[in-house]
Amino acid sequence: MLKDIVETIRNKNTRWEGLVQLKELSEPIDIKLFKYYCDDSFWLIRWAVIEKVGDLKLIECLDKLFEKLSDSDSHVKKNAKKAIIKCTKEDITPVIKQLTCTHYQRVGFCRALIAKEVDNHIDAIEKAILCESWIIANQLLQIVFIEKKEKIEKIEKLLLKAVKIKTVQKHAIMMLALINSKKAIPYFLIQYNQGALKKHIIKAVELMDPAIVYPGLISCLEYEAVKKNVKEILIKIGRPCVPFIIQSIHKAVYTDDLLYCLKKTTITVPVYNLLEKKILKFPDLEEKVDLQNFKPK
């Protein structure tokens, strides 16, 4: 049936009749024949057959449709895009798989389609971020972050899962820092045990709003499992976190650990004055803090 219709289209005297016949075709469907005519030498036949593939949602032809994104004819390429959208309306996974392709036009189209369909296919996208190769997962994470960064609660939940996945954890850490996620701080402290992530986490902490991240880190000193990591991070960051150390140093649960950190940092005159005022306000600190040891040199 398809072969006869195609030949009718090929004949310029019966072309329109053939196009109508193809439009009305419903069965029988020969997948191999549809794929074959997607590569026909006549652009109009390629164009018409590809459109029909989309109408019939022949997902078995998707590989051929992706190839046709590089067709020599612009009309054929346009129909290939439309057909792919129709064929992947229910399942965007085939589009996600194409992100490993080396052809920039194909990848560009797939990224744009995924970005447009994030809300409709978020479950499939999230699954791919957590399970697919690093090439696919990192691209998807970037797409979701760009599309959803204004909706912090939605993106934060996904990023907190991604921070545990080796293929995407570095990007997830920085993205959590960019949205100033307070919930991410305990995750950073746990992941800090991985030597390869230490510098990355320090950079992420430095990127965050100081008023969010440093009080958040200090509050984690209550937990023995991450106390060592908190102190190491505060010491490495140094001067930017000192005002926040002094701000909390009067709280008995933090005093000893924060004093330890303070002794490892450079004390400037303004910082010394701040510490002096703190002790005047909380006289009990005088027993533990010898100001002579903190005088700027």
C-alpha positions as CSV (number, residue, x, y, z in Angstrom):
1,M,0.0,0.0,0.0
2,L,2.7,2.6,1.0
3,K,4.8,1.7,-2.0
4,D,1.9,2.4,-4.4
5,I,1.1,5.7,-2.6
6,V,4.7,6.8,-2.8
7,E,4.9,6.1,-6.5
8,T,1.6,8.1,-6.9
9,I,3.3,11.0,-5.2
10,R,6.4,10.7,-7.3
11,N,4.3,11.2,-10.5
12,K,3.8,14.9,-10.8
13,N,0.4,14.3,-12.5
14,T,-1.0,12.4,-9.6
15,R,1.0,14.0,-6.8
16,W,-1.8,15.6,-4.8
17,E,-3.9,12.5,-5.0
18,G,-1.0,10.5,-3.6
19,L,-0.5,13.0,-0.7
20,V,-4.2,12.7,0.2
21,Q,-3.9,8.9,0.1
22,L,-0.9,9.0,2.4
23,K,-2.7,11.3,4.8
24,E,-5.7,8.9,5.0
25,L,-3.5,5.7,5.4
26,S,-4.1,3.9,8.7
27,E,-3.1,0.3,8.0
28,P,-1.3,-2.0,7.3
29,I,1.9,-0.4,8.6
30,D,5.2,-1.6,7.4
31,I,7.9,0.0,9.6
32,K,10.8,-1.0,7.4
33,L,9.1,0.6,4.4
34,F,8.4,3.8,6.3
35,K,12.1,4.0,7.3
36,Y,13.2,3.3,3.8
37,Y,11.1,6.1,2.3
38,C,12.4,8.6,5.0
39,D,15.6,8.4,2.9
40,D,14.0,8.8,-0.5
41,S,15.9,11.0,-3.0
42,F,12.8,13.2,-3.6
43,W,12.4,15.7,-0.7
44,L,8.6,15.8,-1.0
45,I,8.4,12.1,-0.3
46,R,10.7,12.3,2.6
47,W,8.7,15.3,3.9
48,A,5.3,13.5,3.5
49,V,6.4,10.1,4.9
50,I,8.0,11.7,8.0
51,E,4.9,13.7,8.7
52,K,2.9,10.4,8.5
53,V,5.3,8.8,10.9
54,G,4.5,11.5,13.4
55,D,0.8,11.2,12.8
56,L,0.9,7.5,13.4
57,K,3.4,8.0,16.4
58,L,5.6,5.2,15.0
59,I,8.2,5.3,17.8
60,E,10.1,2.5,16.0
61,C,11.1,5.1,13.5
62,L,12.5,7.5,16.0
63,D,16.2,6.8,15.2
64,K,15.5,7.6,11.6
65,L,13.6,10.8,12.6
66,F,16.7,12.0,14.7
67,E,18.9,11.3,11.6
68,K,16.5,13.5,9.5
69,L,17.3,16.5,11.8
70,S,20.4,16.8,9.6
71,D,18.5,16.4,6.3
72,S,19.6,18.6,3.4
73,D,16.1,20.0,3.0
74,S,14.8,22.5,5.6
75,H,11.2,21.4,5.1
76,V,12.1,17.8,5.9
77,K,14.0,18.9,9.0
78,K,11.0,20.9,10.2
79,N,8.7,17.9,9.8
80,A,11.2,15.6,11.5
81,K,11.1,17.9,14.6
82,K,7.3,17.9,14.6
83,A,7.2,14.1,14.2
84,I,9.7,13.6,17.1
85,I,7.6,15.8,19.4
86,K,4.5,13.7,18.5
87,C,6.3,10.4,19.0
88,T,7.7,11.3,22.4
89,K,4.7,13.1,23.9
90,E,4.1,10.2,26.3
91,D,7.7,9.2,26.9
92,I,10.6,11.6,26.5
93,T,13.3,9.0,27.2
94,P,14.4,8.6,23.5
95,V,15.0,12.3,23.4
96,I,17.1,12.1,26.6
97,K,19.2,9.3,25.2
98,Q,20.2,11.5,22.2
99,L,22.1,13.9,24.5
100,T,25.2,11.7,24.0
101,C,25.1,12.4,20.3
102,T,28.0,14.3,18.8
103,H,25.9,16.1,16.3
104,Y,25.3,19.6,17.6
105,Q,22.1,20.3,15.8
106,R,20.5,17.1,17.1
107,V,21.7,17.8,20.7
108,G,20.5,21.4,20.5
109,F,17.0,20.4,19.4
110,C,16.8,17.7,22.1
111,R,18.0,20.1,24.8
112,A,15.4,22.7,23.7
113,L,12.6,20.1,23.7
114,I,13.5,18.7,27.1
115,A,13.6,22.3,28.5
116,K,10.1,23.0,27.1
117,E,8.8,19.7,28.5
118,V,10.4,19.7,32.0
119,D,7.1,20.0,33.8
120,N,5.4,17.3,31.8
121,H,8.2,14.7,32.1
122,I,9.9,15.7,35.4
123,D,9.8,12.1,36.7
124,A,11.6,10.6,33.7
125,I,14.1,13.5,33.7
126,E,14.8,13.0,37.4
127,K,15.3,9.3,36.9
128,A,17.8,9.9,34.1
129,I,19.7,12.4,36.3
130,L,20.1,9.8,39.0
131,C,20.8,6.8,36.8
132,E,22.2,7.8,33.4
133,S,25.8,8.4,32.3
134,W,27.5,11.6,33.4
135,I,27.1,13.1,29.9
136,I,23.4,12.8,30.0
137,A,22.9,13.5,33.7
138,N,24.9,16.7,33.9
139,Q,23.1,18.2,30.8
140,L,19.7,17.3,32.3
141,L,20.7,18.8,35.7
142,Q,21.7,22.0,34.0
143,I,18.5,22.2,31.9
144,V,16.3,21.6,35.0
145,F,18.3,24.2,37.0
146,I,17.9,26.9,34.4
147,E,14.2,26.2,33.9
148,K,13.3,25.8,37.6
149,K,15.8,27.9,39.6
150,E,13.1,30.4,40.4
151,K,11.1,27.6,42.1
152,I,13.6,26.8,44.8
153,E,11.7,24.2,46.7
154,K,11.2,22.0,43.6
155,I,14.8,22.2,42.3
156,E,16.3,21.9,45.9
157,K,14.6,18.5,46.4
158,L,16.2,17.1,43.2
159,L,19.6,18.7,43.9
160,L,19.7,17.2,47.4
161,K,19.3,13.8,45.8
162,A,21.8,14.5,43.1
163,V,24.5,15.6,45.6
164,K,24.8,11.9,46.6
165,I,25.4,10.7,43.0
166,K,29.0,10.7,41.9
167,T,28.2,11.6,38.2
168,V,26.5,14.9,39.1
169,Q,27.4,15.7,42.6
170,K,29.9,18.5,41.8
171,H,27.4,20.4,39.7
172,A,24.7,19.7,42.3
173,I,26.8,21.1,45.1
174,M,27.4,24.4,43.2
175,M,23.8,24.7,42.2
176,L,22.7,24.3,45.8
177,A,25.2,27.0,46.7
178,L,23.8,29.3,44.0
179,I,20.2,29.0,45.5
180,N,21.6,29.4,49.0
181,S,20.1,26.2,50.2
182,K,20.3,26.0,54.0
183,K,19.2,22.3,53.8
184,A,22.3,21.6,51.8
185,I,24.7,22.4,54.6
186,P,24.5,19.0,56.4
187,Y,24.9,17.3,53.0
188,F,28.1,19.3,52.3
189,L,29.5,18.4,55.7
190,I,28.9,14.7,55.0
191,Q,30.3,14.8,51.5
192,Y,33.3,16.7,52.8
193,N,34.7,13.4,53.9
194,Q,35.5,12.7,50.2
195,G,38.9,14.2,49.6
196,A,38.1,15.0,45.9
197,L,35.2,17.2,47.0
198,K,36.8,19.2,49.7
199,K,38.0,22.2,47.6
200,H,34.7,22.1,45.7
201,I,32.7,22.3,48.9
202,I,34.9,25.2,50.2
203,K,34.2,27.1,47.0
204,A,30.5,26.4,47.3
205,V,30.4,27.7,50.9
206,E,32.3,30.8,49.9
207,L,29.7,31.4,47.1
208,M,26.7,31.3,49.5
209,D,25.2,34.2,51.5
210,P,27.4,34.5,54.6
211,A,24.4,35.2,56.8
212,I,22.9,31.8,55.8
213,V,25.9,29.5,55.5
214,Y,28.1,30.4,58.4
215,P,25.4,30.3,61.1
216,G,24.3,27.1,59.5
217,L,27.7,25.6,59.7
218,I,28.2,26.7,63.3
219,S,24.9,25.1,64.3
220,C,26.2,21.8,63.1
221,L,28.9,21.8,65.7
222,E,26.3,20.1,68.0
223,Y,26.7,17.0,65.9
224,E,29.8,14.9,66.7
225,A,29.7,13.1,63.3
226,V,30.4,16.4,61.4
227,K,32.1,18.6,64.1
228,K,35.6,18.0,62.7
229,N,34.5,18.9,59.2
230,V,32.8,22.1,60.4
231,K,35.9,23.3,62.2
232,E,38.1,22.4,59.2
233,I,35.9,24.4,56.8
234,L,35.7,27.4,59.1
235,I,39.5,27.5,59.5
236,K,40.1,27.1,55.8
237,I,37.7,30.0,55.0
238,G,39.2,32.2,57.7
239,R,38.4,35.9,57.8
240,P,34.9,36.0,56.2
241,C,33.5,33.7,58.9
242,V,35.2,35.3,61.9
243,P,32.4,37.8,62.7
244,F,29.9,34.9,62.8
245,I,32.2,32.9,65.0
246,I,32.3,35.8,67.5
247,Q,28.6,36.2,67.2
248,S,28.0,32.7,68.5
249,I,31.0,32.2,70.7
250,H,29.0,33.0,73.9
251,K,26.8,29.9,73.4
252,A,28.2,27.2,75.7
253,V,27.7,24.4,73.3
254,Y,29.9,26.1,70.7
255,T,32.4,28.0,72.8
256,D,35.3,25.6,72.9
257,D,35.1,24.6,69.2
258,L,34.7,28.2,68.1
259,L,37.7,29.3,70.2
260,Y,39.8,26.7,68.6
261,C,38.8,28.0,65.2
262,L,39.4,31.6,66.2
263,K,42.9,30.8,67.3
264,K,43.7,29.4,63.9
265,T,42.6,32.6,62.1
266,T,44.2,35.9,61.6
267,I,42.9,38.5,64.0
268,T,42.7,42.1,62.8
269,V,42.1,45.2,64.9
270,P,38.4,45.4,64.0
271,V,37.9,41.7,64.9
272,Y,39.8,42.1,68.2
273,N,37.5,45.1,69.1
274,L,34.5,42.9,68.2
275,L,35.7,40.1,70.5
276,E,36.4,42.6,73.3
277,K,32.9,43.9,73.1
278,K,31.5,40.4,73.2
279,I,33.4,39.6,76.4
280,L,32.1,42.8,78.0
281,K,28.6,41.7,77.1
282,F,29.1,38.2,78.3
283,P,31.5,38.3,81.3
284,D,31.4,34.5,81.7
285,L,33.5,34.3,78.5
286,E,36.4,35.9,80.3
287,E,37.3,32.6,82.0
288,K,37.9,31.0,78.7
289,V,39.1,33.8,76.5
290,D,42.4,35.5,77.2
291,L,42.3,38.6,75.1
292,Q,46.1,38.9,75.3
293,N,46.4,35.9,73.1
294,F,44.2,37.5,70.4
295,K,45.9,40.9,70.2
296,P,46.8,41.7,66.6
297,K,50.5,41.7,66.0
